[in-house]
Amino acid sequence: MDNGILRPYTREDVERLRGTVHVEHTLARLGAERLRKLLESEPYVPSLGALTGGQAVQMVKAGLKAIYLSGWQVAADANLAGHTYPDQSLYPSNSGPALVRRLNNALLRADQIHAAEGDTETYWLAPIVADAEAGFGGPLNAFEAMKAFIEAGAAGVHFEDQLSSAKKCGHLGGKVLIPTGQFLKVLAAARLAADVCGVPTVLVARTDALSATLLTSDADPADEPFLTGERTAEGFFRVREGLDACIARGRAAAPYADLVWFETSTPDMGEAREFAQAIHEEFPGKLLAYNCSPSFNWRRHLEDAEIARFQEELAELGYRFQFVTLAGFHSLNAAMFELARGYAAEGMSAYVRLQESEFAAEEHGYTATRHQREVGAGYFDAVMKALGESSTLALEGSTEAAQFRS
């Protein structure tokens, strides 16, 4: 078990809860170990939110070393209910782990394809940091959610301090916090699950206190400084939002988590600096996480030069994991709208422009122009060849082999 992390349970508790058969979670373990090394060795680890397996593969191919998995994107377009939802915990709780498994399967296939072609240098299994939302319930739900993410191969998982039944995207209104002590129990339950699984999962604690004005209970002394004395029609307690509340909750969570994250409303470097300094006064060197959110209108708040150096400045403050949550959603929709708009007006000329842009990207390592090979047709030809001579190989005589081979 990790040194320096507060655990309100014993090694004997962990052993008792493991059972007699210990399942090896290879992808989660390798991912967690690699993510920890990256967080220690890199100035910061940038990542984008992946919505599909293909996006995850392209991220790694383009040079990113980690991948983010957003609950918002799961809700919007990748949940097991098959519906489009806002980020309000409306989808089945196993949807996030299912998407982690899909991304890892795509990365595993890319590794197999390239290894079969003789390329064993690229490390395809980029660690995935996944959104566990508010845990979909109490500590027992958090325990089971963490286990599900580990079984799917997640390297890191984050939990937030919102009430799960009223959970909202960090940039929506009406957020309800749970008491600080209850949040710490959720974090401890997630850590216990990782220890039971025998995986050094990176645990990220997120607080939404910057813009949350409601609290479920006034029973926790840690929350008293922020209570207003007012109640809502639902019985919630009104609290003062703001950075002081974030700092208090960030400090409380820091002993339990590997990284601390406060969800922000704008890309405010002064605010980020104040939070980091306050956390580090009590916990020197504590790693932090920052959401470079697409909910921000970046140019409304910052000049181009400020945007260009924003992440480096965050890194200097200790924000070691930085991510764009909804990158997959926005890139997928913007690219398809642009293509469809052109295609509706010009027909094949618009599609050929897309194809030409793919050809131009090949000099930078892009290979999806040859889509049959990209998804493994050549790999499965290699499987057939291993079984003996075959006249049904897929790529031989294909249009891709005839028209796209360089």
N, C-alpha and C positions, 0 to 999 in steps of 0.2 A: 504494500500500500504506500502511496506517495507520502513523502515527508513534508511537513509544513502545512498540511491540510487538516482542518478540524473535522474529526469524525466522532459523533456522539454514540458510537457503538464499538465493539471490540473485534479483534481478529477471530475470537471464538464465535461471535455472532455470525460473522461471514462464513466460517467453515460449516456451521450448523445449517445455514440456509442454502448451501450449495448442493446438497444432496450427495449421492454416492457416485454419480456419473458426471464428470466434468467435460462439458462440450467446448471444443476449441473454436473461438471466433477469430479466424485468421485475418480476414479483411479489416475488422474493427481494430484488432491489435496492431497490425502493420500500419494502418492509417493513423491511429493515435500516436504511435511511436514516431512516425514521420512528421506529423503535425507538431509534436513537441519539439523536435529537432529544428523544424523551420522557424518556430516561434522564438527559439533560442538563438538561431544563427542569422536570420534575415533581419534587415532593418524593420520591415513589416511584411506581412503576408496578405497580398491583395487577392480578392476573389470576387466572382460574379455569381448571381443566383441562376442555377440551371433548371430548366423546366422539362427538358427531354434528355434522353440518353445521347442523342446526336450532339446536342449542345455541350454536354459534358466532355465528349470526345474532342470537339473543336476547341474547347477551352484549353485542354491539356496540349493539344497539337500546337496551339498558338503561344504556349509558353507559361500559362498560369500553373501554379504549383498546388493550389487548393481550390475547392469548389464549395459554394454556399448553397444550402437547400432551404428555401423560404416557405414558411407555412402559408403566407399570403398567396404564393404561386400555386401551392397545393390546392388551396381553396378555390382559386380562380379557374384552374384548367388542368389539374392533375390529381383529382381525388377519386377515391374508389366508388363514390356515389354516382359519378358520371355527370355531375351538375356543375354549373357555374355559381360560385358563392362569393360573397364578400368575406373578408378575414374576420370572422366572428365565431370560430369554432363550430361551424355548422356541418362540417364533413366528418366522415368516420375516422376515429382516432388512429387506425392503422394505415391511413393514407400516406402519412409522412414516411414511415418506414418502408412502405411499398415503393415510393419514389426513390428513396436511397438505394434500395435493392436494384431498381431499374437502372439508375446511373452507374452503379458498380458493375452490373452485368454488361452495360455498353462499354465500359472501360476495360473489363476483362476480355471482351471480344476484340477490342482494338489491340490489346496486348498479344492475344493469340494470333491475330492476322499478321502483325508486324514480326513477331517471333518466327512464324512459319516462313516469312520472306527473308529471314536472316537479320532483322533489326532487333537486337536485344538491349540496345542502349537506352531507349526512351523509357522513362518510368511512368506508366499509364495510370496506376492506381492512386491518383491524387486524393488526398484526404478530404472527406466531406464533412462539413460542419452543418448540422441539421437543427431545424427549429422544432422544439417540442412544445411550442405555444406555452400555455399556462399549466401544462401537464394533464389537461382534460379531466381534472378532478383534484383530489387530495394527494397525500403522500403515497398511498398505495397505487394510485393511477400513475404518479410520477415514476415509481419503482418499475411498474410494468412497461410504461412508455420507454424508459431508458433501456430496458432489456430488449424491447422490440427494435429500437434503433441500433443497438449493438449487434443483434442477430442479423440485421440487414447490412451491417458493415460500416456504420457511421464512425468517424474518427472523433468528432466532437459533437456535443449537444448543448443547446441553451434552453433555459427555462426562465420565465418572467414572473413578476409578482402580481399579476392581475388575477381576479376571480375568474376561474375557467368558464363558468356558466354565462358570464357577461363579457367574455374576452373580446377585445377589439384590436384591430391594427393600431400600431403605435401612433399613427397620424390621424386617427378618428377620435371623435369626442365620446363622452360618456363612459370613460374607463373607470373600473372599480378595482381598487387594490385590496389584497388580503393583508392581514396584520404581518408585521415584520417577522415575528417568531414563526408564524405559519409558513412563510416563504422559506425561512431557513430550514424548516423541517422538510419541505419539498426538495430543496437542494441536497440535504443529507440523504433523503430517500433515493435520489438519482445516483449519488455517489455510492451508496450501499449496493445498488443494482450493478454498477460497474465493477465493484469489488467482488461481488458474488460471481459475476461472469469472468472475472480474472483478466479484465481489460483496463488499461490506463486511459480510459476515455477522458478527453479534455472537456471539462464542465464549465460552461459560461453562465454567469448570473446576470440577468437583465432586470433593470428597474424602469418602470414607466411613470415614476413619481413626478417627473418634470411637468407633465400636463394632466395628470390624473387628479380629480377633485373629490373622489368618493372612496370610502373605506368600509369594509364589511362590519368591523367591530372596533370598539374603543377600549378593548380589554388589555391591549399590549402597551406597557409603559413606554416602549420605544417610540410609539406613534403619538404620544400625548402632546409633544410640542407643536404638532401640525393640525390638531383638531380645532375646529371652529366653534363647536358646541351646537351646530345645526344638524338637523336630520332631514332626510328626503321622504317622499311619500312611500318609497319601497322599504324604508327603514335603514338605509345606508347613512353613514356619518360623513359629513362634509369635512374635507381637509384642505389645508393650504398647499397648492402645488408649487413647484419651483425647484431651483438647484439645491437649496438646503435640504429639502426632502430627499433628493437623489443622492446627495452626499451621505446622509444618514443611513439610507438603505444600502448604498454601495459599500460603506464601511462595515455594516452588519454582515453583508454577504461575502465579503472578501476572504475571510478565513475558510469558507466552505467551497469556494470556486477557484478555478485556475485563472479565469479572466473575468473582469467586471465590465459591464456595458450599461450605459444610461442612454435611453432612447431620446433623441433630440428632435426639436421641431424645425430647426434651421441649421445650416452649416456655420456655426458660430465658434470661431477659434478661441475667443476669449472665454466662452462658457466651457469649452472642452479643456482648456488650460486650468481653469479654476477647479473643475471636477478632478482632473488628474492630480493636481497638487494636493488637494484635500485627501484623496485616497492614499497618496504616497507619504503624506505626513504620518499616517498611522501604519501603513503597510508599504515600506520602501520597496521599489522594484516590482510591485504587483502589476501584472500584465492587464491591459485594457483592450476592449473591442469597440469599434465605431462603425455605425451604419451610415455609409455615404449614400443616403437615400435618394431614389428617384422621385420621392414625394417633395423634395426640395426643388424650387425653381432656382437652380444654381446661379445663373447670371443675374437674377434679381438681387441676390445677396452679395455676390463676389465678382471682382474683375477677373479677366482671363488669367492674369499673372498669379492672382491669389488662388484660383482654381488649380493651376498647374503645380503649385507648391503645397497645396492643402494637405495631401497625404504624407508628404515628407515631414511637415510640421507636426502632424498628429503623431507620427512615429517617434519623433524626438520627445514627445510627452509621454510615451509609453503605450500608445494605442497600436499594439502589435498585430492584431487581426482586424483588417478593414475590408468592407464588402459592400457591393451594390445589390441589395436584396432582390429587386424585381428586374434585373437585367435580362433574364430570359424572356419574360412576358413582353417587355417593351421592344426588344430586338426582333422577336418573332413577329409581333403584330406590325411594327413599323415596316419591316422588310416585306411582309406579305402584302400589306396595303399598297406599298410603292409598286410592287410587281403587278398586282391586280389592277391598279389604276392605269398603269401603262398598257397592260394587256387588253383592257377594255377599250382603250382608245386606239391602239396601234397593232394589236395582234402579236404575231410572232416576233416582230422587231423588238418589242419590250422584253420578251423572254431571252432573245439572243443577247441583249445587253447584259442580262444577268449572267448568262453563260460566259460571255467575254470577261466579265469581272472575276468569275471563278478561274478562268485560264490565267488571268493576270496575277491572281493570288497564289498560283502554284509555285512561283519563285520564292515565296515566303513559307512554303511547307504545306500549303493547302492541297488536299488529295481527294476531296469529296466530289470533284468533277467526274471521277470514275466511280459512280455510285454503286455499281455491282460489287466491285472490289472492296469498297468502303464498308459494306455490310457483311462481308465474309464469303462471297462466292468463291474466291480463290482459296480461302482456308478450307472450305468444305470440298473443293476439288482435291486438296492435299489429303484430306481424309480418305477420299475415294482412291487416290493413287496408293496410299498406304495399304489398301486392301487388295491391290493388284490392278491389272490393266482394265481400263474402262473406256467405253465409247460414249459415255453420257456426261463428260465433264462440261461444266457450265460456261466457263470463260473462253475455252477454245472455240473459235468460230463465232463468238458473240460480236455484236455491233460495238461494244465497248472496246474489245481487243483490236478491232479493225480501225476504229475511228478516234480513239482516245489515247492510244499508246504513244508515248513520247519517244 
